[in-house]
Amino acid sequence: MAGLQHGWPCCWLGRGRIWANSMSISSILFDVENIFFDGTAWHRWVHQQACSLGVTLDYQSFLRGWQRDWLPHVYSGKQEYWNAMEGFLQGQLLNECQVLELVISARSRQREVIRNSRPLPGILSCLNSLKRNGKKLGVICNSVHTSQDFQVRLGELGIRVPFDVCLTSRSAGRQLPDPQSFEHVMRDLNSIPGATAYVTTSVERLEVAHCLGLKTVHLDPPGSGWNRHEAQSRRAGAVARPVPVSDFRVTSIQEVFGIVAGGSPAGSPVTGFRTLHGLARV
């Protein structure tokens, strides 16, 4: 199968995607949540506190409502974080006193979480190895912080790698996944999609990056999102979901270096791809 995406030629041969110009990867874009740091501990704490006050939603439903209905306004800079949190909690039928109590506790807890946060295992060595190999590194993520402030936060976390570009949703004024944001950072990196890899844990963001022509790497450690769902489906005898859009699926950040640095193959090539308009197989 051959095709043309946004003017960049590509072809599909057997397992995974092979680019017609055989260009090696020169730039790597990283999402950050659950790659640079643990993004689940905070959300689970808020859910536990809400349940202790009477909220009955399970964790996934609670998180989905927060991320779908409220966080987009925060990430794009249209609403302040704690105002959004208050509105969300009120929508869970908590009374005004309960909401105030939880928000006060959450503010204190968040400061503690930030103070005690550490980079996830393997990320620093991966970033430093890529930099030593001459790769350009970028961060593109959803955040309540501007791009400049977010880099300061990364430094406080202990991630002081000199990134070539950093773009947050707050600075872009748009929440990911957003095609314009990907195009923005590629211009800043002076890179084209076929020479740019994108690493994320988000299936939705993989899909947009894939349709733009980036080489996509789905990081999904055992017991996390996609792998957990597949294991549950097998136990229940359910039909598995279509494979997420990605050129590679890896279970650890250490595997990323082998893929993008042109060394020995790592990760699992994905045999199918899904467009924004449906599912196709090769």
N, C-alpha and C positions, 0 to 999 in steps of 0.2 A: 504494500500500500504506500502510495506517495502522496504528499500534500504540501500545501503552502500555508503557513500561519504567519499572519502579519508581515508578509514579505520575506520570511526566513525559511529557506527550503529545508525539508526534513524527509526522511524515509523511515519505514518500519520494516525490520528484518528479524523474523524469529522472535526471540525473547528480548524484550526491552526496546528502547528507542535508539536508533543509530542515526546520527546527523550526517547529511550528505557531504558537508564540507569537512567532516572529521575533525572539527575544531575541539581542542581540549578545553577543559573548564579553567577559566582564569579568575572568576569571581564567585564568591559564595555568600548568599544571603541567609541570615538566620532569623527565625522566629525565636522568642526567648522563653515563654512560659513552658515549664516542664522540660526545657532544654538547658537553659542557663541556671535556672533555679526552680524549686518546687512551687508550683502554682496552685496546688490542691489544699494544702494545710489551712490556709486562711479561709477559703470557702467552706470547708468542712466544719471549721470552728463556728462560723456564723450560722450555719445550718443547725448545728447541735444546740446553740444557744436559742435559736428561734423555736426549735422543737420543745425545749424546756419551758417555753412560754405558751405552748399550745399549738404551734404550727404542725400540721399533719402530713405535709408533702414529703415524699422521699427525697434523698439528696439530689438525684439527677433531675427530677422535675423542678425542685427549688432552684438549682443552678441554671437550668434552661430558661426559666422565667426571668431571672435576674439578667442573664446574658442577652436574651432576645429583646426584652421590653425596656430595659433601663440602661445597660452599659453602653449601647451605641451612642446615646446622647452624651454620656460622660466622656467616652473616648474621642468623640469629635469636638469636644470643648463646649457643647451647648448646655451642659448642666453640671453642677458641682457634685462631686462624688457622694458626699454625705447627705445632701438633699435628695439625691436619687435613692440612696439606701433607705431613707425615711419613707419615701413614697412607696418603695417596693414592700417594705415591712407592713405599712398600713394596708396594702393590698392583700396581705396574708391574714387580715382580720385581727391584727394586734391592736390594742387600744393605745391611746397617746402616751400613757405612762410606760407601758411595756416597750413601745418603740424608743422612747427617750432613754430608758434603762439600757436597752440593748445597744443603741448607738454610742452611748457614753462608754460602755464596756468595750465595744468594738474599736473605738478610737485608741484606747489604751492598749488593747491586744495587738492592733496593727503595728503600733510603734515597737512593741516587743518582738513581733514577727520579723520586722525589718532589721532590727538590731541583731537578731540571732540568725539571720539568713546566711547561708553559705552557698557557693557555687556547687552545682551537682557534680558528682564524680565524673572525671574524664573530660569535662568541657574545656578547662584551661589548657590541658596538654594538647587537645585537638586544635584549639584556636592558635596556640603558639606554633604548633607543627605546620599548620597551613600557612601561617605568616612567614615562617622560615623558608617555606617552599615557594615564596613569591606570589602567593594568592592574595587577591584583593578581598577584603572582608567587609560585609555590611550587615546592619541590623535593621529589620523592618517589622514593626510590631504595634499592637494596640497598647496604649498606655494613657494614664491620666496626666502624664508629664510631657513637656515639650521635648524635642529631640536632644537639645543641649542639656536639660536637667536630667534626662534619662541616662545620658552617658556619665554624668556625675554619680547617679545612683548605682550604675554598674561598677564604677570605681570603688564606691563604698562597700559593695558586695565582694570586692576582691578581683573583679574582672577588669583589668587595666590594659587589655590588648588594644593597640591603636587601630580602631576601626576606620576604614576609608570613608564610610558613609553610615549615618544613622537617621532613620526617619520613623517617627511615631505618629499614630493616628491623630494625636492632639495637635501636632504641628501641621499635618497634612489637612486637617479638618474633615477627615473621612475615616470611617472604620474599615479595617480589613475584614474580608478580602476585597480589595479594590484595585482594579487594573491600573488606574492612573498612578497609584502609589508605587507599584512595581516598576512601571515605565520611568517614573521619576528617579528612583534609586539606580536603575540601570544607566540612565543618562549621566548621573553623577559619577558612576563608576567607569563611564566610557566603555560599557560592555553591551553585548547583544544577547538575546535570550539563549541561543544555542551554546554560548560560552559561560552561562550563568547557572549555578545550582542554587536551589532553594530548599532549606531544611526546616521542617515544621512537624508538629504533632497533629495539626488540624486538617481534617479531611476536606473541609470547605475551602480552605486556603490553597491546599494542593490543587484542587480542581481549577481555580482561577489561574494560578501560576502555570499549570500544565497547558491550559488553553492559550496562554500567551507565548508558549514555546520554551519556557525554562525547563531545565533538567531537575526534576523533583525527587526529593528524598523524604520518605515518610519515616520518621522516628517513632517507633511504637514498642517500647520495652515490654517484656512479658508481664502480664497482669494489668496492663494499662488499657486504654480505650479499645482499639481495634482487636488486639489479641484477646482481651477479656471477653468481648462480645462473641468472637469466634468460638472460644472454649465453651461459653454458656450455650451457644447454638448447637454445638456438637453434643453436649450432654443432654439437651432437650430434644434432639433430633430435628431441630428447626432448619429451614433452608437458609444457608449463609447469604449475607448481603453481597452485592457486587464488590469486587476488589477496589479499594480506593484508588483514585487517580494518582499514580506515581511511577517514576522510572525505577526506583528502588525502594524497598522497605527494609529498614534496619532495626535491630533491637537494642543497639547501644550506640552512643555518640562516637565511640572509638572506631566503629566501622565506617564512619563518614569520610575519614581521611583517606582510606584505601580507595574509595569511589572517586573522590574529586581530585586527588593528587596524582592520578594516573598510575598508581601502583597496582598491586595485585587486586583482582576483583573482590568486592566485599558486598554483603547484603544480598537480598533476593531480587533479581529483576522481575518486574511485573509483566505478565503476559497479555494484559488487556489495558485499554484506556477508555475513559468515559469523557465525552464532551459535555458542554453545558446543556446540550439538547438531547442527550440520551446516552446509551451505552453501546460501545462497539468493541469487537474482539478481533485480534489478529491471529 
